[in-house]
Amino acid sequence: MENKVLEAIRSRRSIREFSKQAVSDEVLREIISAGIWAPSGLNNQPWRFVLVRDKEYRKELASLTHYKHIILAAPALIIVYLDEAEMYDSVKDHQSAGACIQNMLLAAESLGLGAVWLGQILNNKQLVNEVLGLEPKYDLMAVLAVGHPSHGNQQSHRKSLSDFILKEIGGSRE
Ligand SMILES: Cc1cc2nc3c(=O)[nH]c(=O)nc-3n(C[C@H](O)[C@H](O)[C@H](O)COP(=O)(O)O)c2cc1C
């Protein structure tokens, strides 16, 4: 059975190598729009974004992570923040940010683009805010490097489903 959502979930890979082709404003906004349609506790929508294409800014941000080469190679960055002044519950707002980020990764995949969720740069979150001129109330969640994949050779693996299910209570497998 064809199921585009399941297909996108299964075929999405972290893309770390990009062609030089630019990402249009329209496509970038489409991706972010998918992000803001994520669920959030109390529909609080705590996410905020900074879009970066400028090469000089990318260079400065690249110097703040081990994954420098990815940030330099990606034509666009979607930088995801939580606005601490607008949060109502730390755990739930953070979970909402994760849902938003995953929506954007899937949207990029479905639009034929590639993206990777970069978290290591959070070790330098204050410096990232300084580069971007943002107040401390904006808490960095992730940098998404976005672009056109330069190849389709990415592989990934998952443990088997049974490794994750702690218990199954009720149902036909009892
Ligand atoms: C919270 C989080 C942080 C991550 N940080 C990085 C990172 O800093 N650099 C990187 O190359 N990949 C990063 N990744 C991507 C993971 O390495 C990747 O999702 C994982 O290896 C599984 O591969 P797949 O996404 O292709 O299935 C991160 C993913 C998550 C969810």
Ligand as a Chemical Component Dictionary entry (heavy atoms), coordinates in Angstrom:
data_LIG
# 
_chem_comp.id                   LIG 
_chem_comp.type                 NON-POLYMER 
_chem_comp.pdbx_formal_charge   0 
_chem_comp.three_letter_code    LIG 
# 
loop_
_chem_comp_atom.comp_id 
_chem_comp_atom.atom_id 
_chem_comp_atom.alt_atom_id 
_chem_comp_atom.type_symbol 
_chem_comp_atom.charge 
_chem_comp_atom.model_Cartn_x 
_chem_comp_atom.model_Cartn_y 
_chem_comp_atom.model_Cartn_z 
_chem_comp_atom.pdbx_ordinal 
LIG C1  C1  C 0 19.180 15.815 18.994 1  
LIG C2  C2  C 0 19.988 15.462 17.760 2  
LIG C3  C3  C 0 21.243 16.006 17.607 3  
LIG C4  C4  C 0 21.998 15.708 16.472 4  
LIG N1  N1  N 0 23.206 16.320 16.301 5  
LIG C5  C5  C 0 23.941 16.069 15.187 6  
LIG C6  C6  C 0 25.144 16.773 14.959 7  
LIG O1  O1  O 0 25.559 17.649 15.727 8  
LIG N2  N2  N 0 25.863 16.454 13.843 9  
LIG C7  C7  C 0 25.420 15.532 12.935 10 
LIG O2  O2  O 0 26.103 15.308 11.930 11 
LIG N3  N3  N 0 24.259 14.862 13.119 12 
LIG C8  C8  C 0 23.503 15.114 14.212 13 
LIG N4  N4  N 0 22.292 14.483 14.396 14 
LIG C9  C9  C 0 21.807 13.517 13.388 15 
LIG C10 C10 C 0 21.979 12.065 13.883 16 
LIG O3  O3  O 0 23.336 11.738 13.864 17 
LIG C11 C11 C 0 21.150 11.137 12.965 18 
LIG O4  O4  O 0 19.787 11.478 13.044 19 
LIG C12 C12 C 0 21.310 9.675  13.364 20 
LIG O5  O5  O 0 22.646 9.247  13.172 21 
LIG C13 C13 C 0 20.400 8.736  12.562 22 
LIG O6  O6  O 0 20.629 8.895  11.170 23 
LIG P1  P1  P 0 19.434 9.272  10.174 24 
LIG O7  O7  O 0 18.907 10.615 10.605 25 
LIG O8  O8  O 0 20.034 9.327  8.783  26 
LIG O9  O9  O 0 18.402 8.191  10.288 27 
LIG C14 C14 C 0 21.502 14.783 15.502 28 
LIG C15 C15 C 0 20.223 14.250 15.667 29 
LIG C16 C16 C 0 19.466 14.594 16.770 30 
LIG C17 C17 C 0 18.049 14.050 16.881 31 
# 
loop_
_chem_comp_bond.comp_id 
_chem_comp_bond.atom_id_1 
_chem_comp_bond.atom_id_2 
_chem_comp_bond.value_order 
_chem_comp_bond.pdbx_ordinal 
LIG C1  C2  SING 1  
LIG C2  C3  SING 2  
LIG C2  C16 DOUB 3  
LIG C3  C4  DOUB 4  
LIG C4  N1  SING 5  
LIG C4  C14 SING 6  
LIG N1  C5  DOUB 7  
LIG C5  C6  SING 8  
LIG C5  C8  SING 9  
LIG C6  O1  DOUB 10 
LIG C6  N2  SING 11 
LIG N2  C7  SING 12 
LIG C7  O2  DOUB 13 
LIG C7  N3  SING 14 
LIG N3  C8  DOUB 15 
LIG C8  N4  SING 16 
LIG N4  C9  SING 17 
LIG N4  C14 SING 18 
LIG C9  C10 SING 19 
LIG C10 O3  SING 20 
LIG C10 C11 SING 21 
LIG C11 O4  SING 22 
LIG C11 C12 SING 23 
LIG C12 O5  SING 24 
LIG C12 C13 SING 25 
LIG C13 O6  SING 26 
LIG O6  P1  SING 27 
LIG P1  O7  DOUB 28 
LIG P1  O8  SING 29 
LIG P1  O9  SING 30 
LIG C14 C15 DOUB 31 
LIG C15 C16 SING 32 
LIG C16 C17 SING 33 
# 
